[in-house]
Amino acid sequence: MTRRNIETLVGLFVLAGFVAIGYLALKAANLAAMTVGETYTVTALFDNVGGLKPRAPVKSAGVTVGRVSSITLDPKTFRGVVTMELEKRFAFPKDTSASILTAGLLGDQYIGLNPGGDDENLAAGDVIRLTQSAVVLENFIGQLLYNRAAEGGGDAKK
């Protein structure tokens, strides 16, 4: 191989490395799968949003159907208000429920939509009424330890 051919191959290898790093950066920032079609906005109220972040996916049956656009606190009810942008090609019934789920044991959190059976569909500006808040692992472990301590204390008194 000539020196020019080797330099060209090294240049292509470096370019492929930059493309791979760019892809990983977009994936880590959760920007790799942004929706490109038309969307409509719906909101849902949660008692606890856990570690949910803006741009988190909204999924139904494991398929991404939208993104979380913002998370705020309702000053009157002190509940988390999650605003979602759903793709218009997916029309969900009005009685759809929303849950905050975790990908894997310690993965990122996302919104899971479970469609209901209503004849009317959600429209822009609608509120999803049926919600299930995030399961906070620390609270779950604390409750488990508290219950174990309570059981152990009862056995010692007998």
C-alpha positions as CSV (number, residue, x, y, z in Angstrom):
1,M,0.0,0.0,0.0
2,T,1.2,3.5,-0.7
3,R,1.5,6.1,1.9
4,R,-1.5,8.0,0.5
5,N,-3.8,5.0,0.8
6,I,-2.8,4.4,4.4
7,E,-3.4,8.1,5.3
8,T,-6.9,7.9,3.6
9,L,-7.8,4.8,5.6
10,V,-6.6,6.4,8.8
11,G,-8.7,9.5,8.0
12,L,-11.8,7.3,7.4
13,F,-11.2,5.5,10.6
14,V,-11.0,8.7,12.6
15,L,-14.1,10.1,10.9
16,A,-16.0,6.9,11.8
17,G,-14.8,7.4,15.4
18,F,-16.2,10.9,15.5
19,V,-19.6,9.7,14.0
20,A,-19.7,7.0,16.7
21,I,-19.0,9.5,19.5
22,G,-21.6,11.9,18.2
23,Y,-24.2,9.1,18.1
24,L,-23.4,8.1,21.7
25,A,-23.6,11.8,22.8
26,L,-27.1,12.1,21.2
27,K,-28.2,8.8,22.7
28,A,-26.9,9.8,26.2
29,A,-28.8,13.1,26.0
30,N,-31.9,11.3,24.9
31,L,-32.0,13.2,21.6
32,A,-31.4,10.4,19.1
33,A,-35.1,9.5,18.6
34,M,-36.9,12.9,18.5
35,T,-40.3,12.8,16.9
36,V,-40.5,14.4,13.5
37,G,-44.2,14.2,12.8
38,E,-47.0,16.3,14.1
39,T,-47.8,16.0,17.8
40,Y,-50.5,16.9,20.3
41,T,-50.0,17.8,24.0
42,V,-51.6,16.0,26.9
43,T,-50.9,16.3,30.6
44,A,-51.0,13.9,33.6
45,L,-50.8,14.5,37.4
46,F,-48.6,12.3,39.5
47,D,-48.1,12.2,43.3
48,N,-44.5,11.4,42.7
49,V,-42.5,11.7,39.5
50,G,-39.4,10.0,40.9
51,G,-36.4,10.4,38.5
52,L,-38.5,11.2,35.4
53,K,-36.8,13.8,33.2
54,P,-37.9,15.9,30.3
55,R,-37.4,14.2,26.9
56,A,-38.0,10.8,28.5
57,P,-39.9,8.5,26.2
58,V,-43.6,7.9,26.3
59,K,-44.3,4.3,25.4
60,S,-47.3,2.1,24.7
61,A,-46.8,-1.7,24.3
62,G,-43.0,-1.0,24.3
63,V,-43.2,1.4,21.3
64,T,-42.2,5.0,21.7
65,V,-45.2,7.2,20.9
66,G,-44.0,10.5,22.2
67,R,-41.8,12.4,24.6
68,V,-42.1,14.2,28.0
69,S,-41.9,17.9,27.2
70,S,-41.9,19.3,30.7
71,I,-42.4,18.5,34.4
72,T,-43.7,21.1,36.8
73,L,-45.3,21.3,40.3
74,D,-49.0,22.3,40.6
75,P,-48.9,25.0,43.4
76,K,-52.5,24.1,44.5
77,T,-52.4,20.3,44.8
78,F,-48.6,19.9,45.1
79,R,-48.7,17.1,42.5
80,G,-46.3,16.7,39.6
81,V,-47.7,17.9,36.3
82,V,-46.1,16.0,33.4
83,T,-46.7,17.4,29.9
84,M,-46.3,15.0,27.0
85,E,-46.0,15.4,23.3
86,L,-47.7,12.4,21.6
87,E,-47.5,11.7,17.9
88,K,-50.8,12.5,16.1
89,R,-50.7,9.1,14.3
90,F,-51.4,7.5,17.7
91,A,-54.9,8.2,18.9
92,F,-55.4,7.0,22.5
93,P,-58.9,6.7,24.2
94,K,-59.9,9.3,26.8
95,D,-59.7,6.7,29.6
96,T,-56.0,5.8,28.9
97,S,-53.9,5.4,32.0
98,A,-50.4,6.6,32.5
99,S,-47.7,5.0,34.7
100,I,-44.1,6.0,35.5
101,L,-42.1,2.9,34.8
102,T,-38.4,2.0,35.0
103,A,-36.4,0.4,32.2
104,G,-34.7,-2.5,33.9
105,L,-33.8,-2.6,37.6
106,L,-31.9,0.6,37.8
107,G,-32.6,2.1,34.3
108,D,-34.1,5.4,33.2
109,Q,-37.7,6.1,33.9
110,Y,-40.4,6.6,31.2
111,I,-44.1,7.0,30.9
112,G,-46.1,3.9,30.0
113,L,-49.6,4.5,28.5
114,N,-52.2,1.8,28.8
115,P,-55.1,2.4,26.4
116,G,-58.6,2.1,27.7
117,G,-61.8,1.3,25.9
118,D,-63.5,4.7,25.5
119,D,-65.0,5.7,22.2
120,E,-63.6,9.2,22.4
121,N,-59.9,9.9,21.9
122,L,-57.6,12.2,23.8
123,A,-57.3,15.6,22.2
124,A,-54.7,18.4,22.5
125,G,-54.9,19.9,26.0
126,D,-56.6,16.9,27.6
127,V,-55.6,15.5,31.1
128,I,-55.0,11.8,31.7
129,R,-56.9,11.2,34.9
130,L,-55.8,7.6,35.7
131,T,-52.1,7.7,36.8
132,Q,-49.7,5.6,38.8
133,S,-46.7,7.3,40.4
134,A,-43.1,6.2,40.3
135,V,-42.0,3.5,42.6
136,V,-39.1,4.9,44.6
137,L,-36.7,2.1,45.4
138,E,-35.4,3.8,48.6
139,N,-39.0,4.0,50.0
140,F,-39.7,0.4,49.1
141,I,-36.5,-0.8,50.8
142,G,-37.2,1.4,53.9
143,Q,-40.7,0.0,54.2
144,L,-39.3,-3.6,53.9
145,L,-36.7,-3.0,56.6
146,Y,-39.3,-1.4,58.9
147,N,-41.7,-4.4,58.5
148,R,-38.8,-6.8,59.2
149,A,-37.9,-4.9,62.3
150,A,-41.5,-4.8,63.5
151,E,-41.8,-8.6,62.9
152,G,-38.5,-9.2,64.8
153,G,-39.6,-7.1,67.7
154,G,-42.8,-9.0,68.1
155,D,-41.0,-12.4,68.3
156,A,-38.7,-11.2,71.1
157,K,-41.7,-10.4,73.3
158,K,-43.2,-13.9,73.2
